[in-house]
């Protein structure tokens, strides 16, 4: 025996609906596949742009690091040179202070000697005559020229 199904109006409508939904499902699958493909290509482009940016940033970071190293070495060299100049300046200052103290001592000694000779000229000048006075005065002027040349 065999079962025979008679056509039903509702069944035809359901078959048409199933066919319509199947075609819509196929269209949605195609659209979904296209969307996935577009998203993957977009992500690949973004990934490439990120890699390019990472490489550029890496090169820029290397350049900045190199410049920082150069600046640091120049700064250290400049500081070293400055310290050397400061040391030389302090040595020169000390030497000039010593020279000044020596000149001051020499001037004091010479001024005492000059005043002593002037006293001699004044006290003994009248007794010995004008000739002796002129010799003392010339010696006095020689002593002053020696003091100023130091």
Backbone bond lengths (Angstrom), bond angles and torsions (degrees), N, CA, C in turn:
res aa  C-N    CA-C-N  psi(-1)  N-CA   C-N-CA  omega(-1)  CA-C   N-CA-C  phi
1 X - - - 1.407 - - 1.502 111.81 -
2 X 1.222 107.53 155.25 1.437 115.43 -174.44 1.502 110.67 -132.65
3 X 1.327 115.47 142.24 1.451 118.99 177.97 1.513 107.21 -100.73
4 X 1.275 113.38 129.91 1.463 119.04 179.52 1.526 106.61 -116.06
5 X 1.298 112.11 130.67 1.464 117.14 179.16 1.511 108.27 -97.35
6 X 1.268 115.19 134.60 1.451 120.85 178.23 1.521 108.81 -88.05
7 X 1.330 115.47 145.94 1.470 116.61 -179.88 1.522 111.14 -63.01
8 X 1.343 111.66 139.59 1.461 118.64 179.87 1.531 107.46 -121.63
9 X 1.301 116.75 138.66 1.470 120.79 -178.99 1.522 110.31 -64.86
10 X 1.245 114.67 -35.68 1.467 118.47 -179.69 1.512 110.37 -71.70
11 X 1.272 116.84 -35.92 1.455 120.32 -179.27 1.512 110.09 -66.67
12 X 1.362 116.29 -39.27 1.460 118.94 177.79 1.533 110.82 -62.60
13 X 1.322 115.51 -40.45 1.464 119.70 179.83 1.529 110.41 -65.84
14 X 1.328 115.06 -37.16 1.465 118.86 179.76 1.528 110.29 -70.15
15 X 1.343 116.50 -38.66 1.462 119.12 177.77 1.519 109.97 -62.57
16 X 1.336 115.78 -44.13 1.474 119.61 178.02 1.540 110.37 -61.92
17 X 1.293 116.01 -40.46 1.471 120.02 179.71 1.524 110.11 -65.31
18 X 1.336 117.08 -41.94 1.462 121.06 179.36 1.525 109.43 -63.92
19 X 1.309 117.84 -43.29 1.466 121.18 178.30 1.525 110.96 -62.93
20 X 1.332 115.59 -42.22 1.477 120.24 178.36 1.528 110.15 -63.37
21 X 1.309 115.84 -45.78 1.476 119.30 179.86 1.522 110.99 -65.71
22 X 1.333 117.32 -35.84 1.468 120.23 177.52 1.517 110.76 -64.77
23 X 1.337 116.23 -42.29 1.473 118.50 178.00 1.525 110.71 -65.70
24 X 1.350 117.14 -39.34 1.473 120.12 177.15 1.522 110.36 -63.72
25 X 1.344 115.70 -39.11 1.459 119.60 178.55 1.526 110.41 -63.32
26 X 1.299 117.88 -42.37 1.460 121.52 177.08 1.534 110.76 -61.71
27 X 1.317 116.70 -42.42 1.468 120.74 178.52 1.531 110.87 -63.84
28 X 1.330 115.45 -42.18 1.471 119.71 178.68 1.530 110.59 -65.33
29 X 1.347 117.28 -37.64 1.464 120.77 177.24 1.529 110.14 -62.86
30 X 1.347 115.35 -43.43 1.466 119.45 178.68 1.536 110.77 -63.68
31 X 1.350 115.70 -46.39 1.476 119.65 178.46 1.525 111.28 -62.15
32 X 1.319 115.89 -41.45 1.467 120.37 179.36 1.532 110.03 -63.48
33 X 1.305 116.78 -44.35 1.470 120.53 178.50 1.528 110.30 -62.23
34 X 1.346 116.81 -40.52 1.465 121.03 178.14 1.528 110.88 -64.91
35 X 1.345 116.18 -42.40 1.467 120.36 177.42 1.522 111.38 -61.95
36 X 1.317 116.61 -44.71 1.468 121.32 179.33 1.524 109.67 -61.48
37 X 1.344 116.68 -42.97 1.457 120.42 179.26 1.536 110.94 -63.92
38 X 1.335 116.97 -42.15 1.477 120.70 177.36 1.524 111.42 -63.97
39 X 1.320 116.36 -43.07 1.469 119.44 178.80 1.528 111.48 -64.23
40 X 1.321 117.06 -40.47 1.460 120.13 178.61 1.526 110.86 -64.11
41 X 1.338 116.82 -41.88 1.469 118.94 178.76 1.533 110.42 -67.30
42 X 1.333 116.94 -37.60 1.472 120.69 177.25 1.527 110.63 -64.40
43 X 1.330 116.26 -44.20 1.465 119.82 177.94 1.521 111.03 -64.36
44 X 1.334 117.29 -37.85 1.466 119.94 177.89 1.529 110.63 -64.54
45 X 1.346 116.73 -41.12 1.474 120.51 176.87 1.525 110.59 -62.59
46 X 1.325 116.47 -44.62 1.468 120.17 178.82 1.527 110.71 -62.09
47 X 1.336 114.85 -42.66 1.458 118.79 179.92 1.533 110.39 -62.23
48 X 1.331 116.75 -42.48 1.467 120.39 177.08 1.522 111.33 -62.45
49 X 1.338 116.09 -43.37 1.473 118.54 179.31 1.527 110.83 -65.51
50 X 1.347 116.49 -36.78 1.459 119.28 177.06 1.529 110.97 -65.61
51 X 1.321 116.81 -40.38 1.465 119.73 178.26 1.520 110.92 -64.29
52 X 1.343 116.85 -40.97 1.467 120.34 177.00 1.523 109.71 -61.92
53 X 1.329 116.27 -44.24 1.471 119.94 -179.91 1.525 111.12 -65.27
54 X 1.323 116.65 -39.40 1.473 120.69 178.35 1.532 109.54 -61.87
55 X 1.329 116.69 -43.79 1.470 120.44 178.78 1.521 111.47 -63.94
56 X 1.352 116.58 -43.42 1.468 120.33 178.34 1.522 110.66 -63.04
57 X 1.331 116.02 -45.06 1.463 119.51 179.00 1.525 111.22 -63.60
58 X 1.333 116.29 -36.62 1.471 119.80 177.87 1.520 110.93 -63.76
59 X 1.343 116.43 -44.21 1.476 119.28 177.86 1.518 110.85 -64.11
60 X 1.343 116.37 -41.58 1.464 119.66 179.36 1.531 110.00 -63.89
61 X 1.313 117.24 -40.32 1.463 121.31 178.29 1.525 110.68 -63.64
62 X 1.337 116.84 -41.20 1.470 120.06 176.81 1.525 110.80 -62.43
63 X 1.342 117.17 -42.52 1.472 120.64 178.76 1.518 111.08 -62.63
64 X 1.324 116.23 -44.79 1.468 120.15 -179.97 1.524 110.38 -64.21
65 X 1.330 116.67 -41.89 1.463 120.52 178.72 1.523 110.57 -62.85
66 X 1.327 116.14 -42.14 1.469 120.72 178.87 1.528 110.05 -62.91
67 X 1.348 116.19 -45.31 1.472 119.10 179.08 1.522 111.17 -64.07
68 X 1.332 117.12 -38.76 1.471 120.02 178.17 1.524 110.53 -63.05
69 X 1.314 116.68 -40.08 1.465 120.93 178.25 1.527 110.19 -64.27
70 X 1.334 116.57 -43.17 1.465 119.77 178.43 1.521 110.93 -63.27
71 X 1.331 116.42 -45.10 1.467 120.73 -179.93 1.526 110.04 -62.66
72 X 1.328 117.13 -41.22 1.462 120.59 179.42 1.526 110.77 -63.09
73 X 1.342 116.72 -42.98 1.466 118.86 -179.87 1.532 110.56 -66.94
74 X 1.335 116.81 -40.06 1.478 119.40 176.96 1.520 110.59 -65.00
75 X 1.337 116.58 -39.47 1.454 120.08 179.09 1.525 110.21 -63.47
76 X 1.334 116.31 -44.64 1.473 119.44 178.70 1.526 111.01 -62.68
77 X 1.338 117.02 -42.22 1.463 120.83 179.36 1.527 110.33 -64.46
78 X 1.344 116.27 -42.09 1.460 120.13 178.18 1.519 111.77 -63.25
79 X 1.321 116.28 -41.32 1.463 120.66 178.18 1.520 110.43 -63.79
80 X 1.325 115.89 -41.65 1.463 120.15 178.31 1.529 110.20 -62.21
81 X 1.333 116.68 -46.35 1.466 120.25 178.64 1.518 111.51 -62.45
82 X 1.341 116.56 -40.32 1.463 120.44 178.61 1.523 110.53 -62.50
83 X 1.325 117.06 -43.33 1.465 120.29 178.71 1.530 111.43 -63.14
84 X 1.333 116.23 -38.15 1.465 119.46 177.16 1.521 110.81 -64.65
85 X 1.330 117.10 -42.43 1.464 120.96 179.40 1.526 110.27 -64.67
86 X 1.330 116.52 -41.48 1.469 119.94 179.15 1.523 109.66 -63.31
87 X 1.331 117.58 -41.50 1.452 120.56 179.01 1.528 110.51 -63.58
88 X 1.339 116.55 -46.83 1.466 119.97 179.35 1.519 110.99 -61.42
89 X 1.332 116.26 -39.26 1.459 120.33 178.10 1.521 111.32 -63.07
90 X 1.338 117.30 -41.81 1.467 119.58 179.41 1.528 110.74 -65.93
91 X 1.354 116.57 -38.15 1.468 120.01 177.74 1.516 109.80 -63.96
92 X 1.335 117.17 -45.58 1.467 120.43 178.75 1.518 111.63 -63.22
93 X 1.319 116.28 -38.50 1.463 119.97 178.88 1.528 110.02 -63.96
94 X 1.333 116.23 -44.09 1.460 119.83 178.49 1.525 110.82 -61.74
95 X 1.343 116.65 -44.35 1.464 120.32 179.00 1.521 111.53 -63.14
96 X 1.332 116.67 -41.15 1.464 118.58 179.89 1.527 110.93 -67.39
97 X 1.343 117.25 -35.12 1.458 119.46 176.60 1.533 110.45 -65.51
98 X 1.330 116.16 -40.91 1.472 119.35 177.49 1.518 110.89 -63.54
99 X 1.352 117.58 -43.13 1.463 120.84 178.01 1.516 110.45 -62.46
100 X 1.335 116.09 -41.56 1.459 119.91 179.27 1.524 110.51 -61.98
101 X 1.329 115.77 -43.44 1.470 118.50 179.08 1.532 110.32 -64.43
102 X 1.348 116.88 -39.53 1.474 119.80 177.24 1.524 111.03 -63.80
103 X 1.345 116.80 -44.38 1.466 119.89 178.20 1.510 111.04 -62.77
104 X 1.323 115.71 -40.34 1.461 119.41 179.83 1.530 110.36 -63.81
105 X 1.328 116.11 -42.81 1.461 120.30 178.30 1.530 110.22 -64.76
106 X 1.339 116.48 -44.85 1.475 119.86 178.69 1.521 111.05 -61.96
107 X 1.337 116.90 -42.02 1.473 120.14 179.57 1.533 110.47 -64.21
108 X 1.310 116.07 -39.98 1.466 119.68 179.21 1.527 109.77 -63.98
109 X 1.354 115.99 -46.01 1.463 119.89 178.91 1.524 111.01 -62.34
110 X 1.328 116.29 -43.68 1.461 120.20 -179.49 1.520 112.05 -66.84
111 X 1.329 116.25 -38.98 1.469 118.25 179.05 1.532 110.20 -66.62
112 X 1.340 117.04 -36.31 1.468 119.19 176.38 1.526 109.86 -65.70
113 X 1.337 115.86 -41.53 1.469 120.09 178.93 1.522 111.03 -64.73
114 X 1.324 116.44 -40.51 1.467 120.52 179.47 1.513 110.40 -65.83
115 X 1.331 116.72 -43.41 1.468 118.52 -179.86 1.532 110.29 -66.42
116 X 1.331 116.31 -36.16 1.461 119.27 177.79 1.531 110.51 -65.48
117 X 1.332 117.22 -43.42 1.463 120.95 178.94 1.523 110.94 -66.34
118 X 1.321 115.51 -36.43 1.461 118.34 178.33 1.530 109.85 -64.58
119 X 1.317 115.96 -38.56 1.469 119.20 177.40 1.521 110.10 -63.11
120 X 1.350 114.28 -41.70 1.458 117.73 179.15 1.518 111.02 -62.16
121 X 1.311 116.21 -43.12 1.465 120.11 -179.10 1.519 109.13 -62.92
122 X 1.319 115.34 -41.85 1.450 119.16 -177.26 1.534 111.30 -66.76
123 X 1.347 117.30 -46.39 1.453 120.62 -176.21 1.522 112.35 -76.77
124 X 1.307 117.34 -42.89 1.457 119.74 -173.89 1.518 113.37 -95.32
125 X 1.303 116.68 -5.73 1.461 120.53 -175.92 1.513 113.08 -64.96
126 X 1.299 117.04 -39.69 1.460 120.13 -177.66 1.514 110.45 -69.97
127 X 1.310 119.25 -34.13 1.447 121.89 -177.33 1.516 111.43 -74.71
128 X 1.280 119.25 -39.60 1.443 121.71 -171.59 1.514 113.23 -91.68
129 X 1.269 117.57 -19.09 1.453 118.63 176.25 1.528 112.08 106.18
130 X 1.308 112.94 175.26 1.466 120.33 -174.51 1.522 111.59 -71.96
131 X 1.320 117.70 -28.57 1.443 121.03 -178.14 1.530 110.43 -64.88
132 X 1.277 117.14 -44.53 1.463 121.99 -179.30 1.527 109.88 -65.08
133 X 1.323 118.47 -37.69 1.459 122.80 179.80 1.519 111.67 -63.34
134 X 1.291 117.28 -40.14 1.463 120.38 -178.88 1.531 110.34 -67.61
135 X 1.334 117.26 -34.27 1.465 120.59 177.49 1.527 110.14 -66.29
136 X 1.349 117.33 -42.91 1.467 121.63 179.23 1.523 111.07 -64.32
137 X 1.303 117.87 -41.09 1.466 122.17 -179.07 1.518 109.84 -66.62
138 X 1.322 118.97 -40.03 1.467 120.82 178.05 1.526 110.11 -66.88
139 X 1.318 118.02 -38.06 1.465 121.01 176.81 1.524 109.95 -64.78
140 X 1.309 115.93 -38.54 1.452 121.45 178.00 1.530 111.07 -62.93
141 X 1.296 117.82 -43.43 1.465 120.30 179.47 1.526 111.04 -68.32
142 X 1.331 119.00 -33.70 1.469 121.42 175.38 1.510 110.81 -64.45
143 X 1.310 117.49 -40.00 1.456 122.90 179.72 1.524 109.79 -64.40
144 X 1.324 116.94 -40.81 1.466 119.79 178.40 1.518 111.52 -65.73
145 X 1.308 117.94 -39.49 1.466 120.95 178.88 1.532 110.70 -66.55
146 X 1.334 117.61 -34.59 1.473 120.25 175.73 1.511 111.66 -66.47
147 X 1.326 116.08 -38.43 1.464 120.80 -179.27 1.528 110.93 -67.04
148 X 1.292 116.74 -39.76 1.472 118.91 -179.24 1.508 111.73 -74.79
149 X 1.328 119.46 -26.10 1.466 120.60 179.81 1.525 111.47 -76.09
150 X 1.316 118.92 -21.27 1.458 121.28 178.27 1.484 108.48 -70.76
